[in-house]
């Protein structure tokens, strides 16, 4: 684990990023007190179209108009009940 001061981190940021991406743990300290740890960002998984196909079913009632009470709730007008 590498510990550097804020000043060293600002001076050598590119080198520190390369070290973190290579698997090294880097801690930035304020004076002698550790403050933050640099960590790599995990890539987002690739989306797969159709992953939920056949697992979710929407009935015909979904497409029916809402009642006035339901619409008021949906729009945040709870005081109309």
C-alpha positions in Angstrom: 0.0 0.0 0.0 1.3 3.4 -1.0 0.5 6.4 1.2 1.0 9.9 -0.2 0.2 13.5 1.0 -2.3 15.6 -0.9 0.5 17.7 -2.4 2.3 14.5 -3.6 -1.0 13.3 -5.0 -1.6 16.5 -7.0 1.9 16.4 -8.3 1.9 12.7 -9.3 -1.8 12.0 -10.1 -1.2 10.3 -13.4 1.4 8.0 -11.8 -0.9 7.2 -8.9 -3.8 6.4 -11.3 -1.6 4.0 -13.2 -0.5 2.3 -10.0 -4.2 1.8 -8.9 -5.1 0.4 -12.3 -2.2 -2.0 -12.0 -3.7 -3.3 -8.7 -1.9 -1.2 -6.1 -3.7 0.4 -3.2 -3.1 4.1 -2.9 -4.1 6.2 0.2 -4.0 10.0 0.2 -3.3 11.5 3.6 -3.8 15.0 5.1 -0.5 15.4 6.8 0.0 12.0 8.5 -3.7 11.1 8.8 -5.1 8.9 6.0 -8.1 10.6 4.4 -9.1 8.8 1.2 -8.3 5.7 -0.9 -8.0 5.7 -4.7 -9.9 2.7 -6.2 -10.5 1.8 -9.8 -14.1 2.1 -11.2 -15.6 -1.3 -12.2 -16.9 -1.3 -15.8 -20.6 -1.5 -16.1 -21.8 -4.9 -17.3 -23.0 -4.9 -20.9 -26.7 -4.8 -21.3 -28.4 -7.8 -22.8 -31.6 -7.1 -24.7 -34.5 -9.4 -24.0 -33.1 -10.6 -20.6 -36.6 -10.3 -19.0 -38.5 -11.7 -22.0 -41.1 -14.3 -20.7 -40.4 -13.4 -17.1 -42.7 -10.3 -16.8 -46.4 -10.3 -17.7 -48.6 -7.3 -18.1 -52.3 -7.9 -17.9 -54.9 -6.0 -20.0 -56.0 -4.1 -16.8 -52.7 -2.2 -17.0 -53.9 -0.3 -20.0 -57.3 0.7 -18.5 -57.8 4.3 -17.4 -57.1 5.1 -13.8 -59.9 6.0 -11.4 -60.0 9.6 -10.2 -58.6 8.5 -6.8 -55.7 6.6 -8.4 -54.9 9.5 -10.7 -54.9 12.0 -7.8 -52.5 9.7 -5.9 -50.3 9.3 -9.0 -50.1 13.1 -9.4 -49.3 13.6 -5.7 -52.7 15.2 -5.0 -53.3 13.1 -1.8 -55.4 15.9 -0.2 -58.3 15.1 -2.5 -59.3 11.9 -0.7 
